[in-house]
Amino acid sequence: MNLASVIVLVVVFVLLALAVLFISQNGGWQGGCGGNCASCHNKCATPKPKEETKKP
């Protein structure tokens, strides 16, 4: 295994780690629908009202 192969492997593992980190910080694999698209559609069709912030 030469230096170029090692560098390519390191880059691949770093990108994989960044992808896992991104996914886990943005709801994860089980966030959102969880595979039930009909349920997600219902949530989007009737969104929860946002809390209004009071300005002093």
Buried (B, 14 or more C-beta within 10 A) or exposed (E): EEEEEEEEEEEEEEEEEEEEEEEEEEEEEEEBEEEEEEEEEEEEEEEEEEEEEEEE
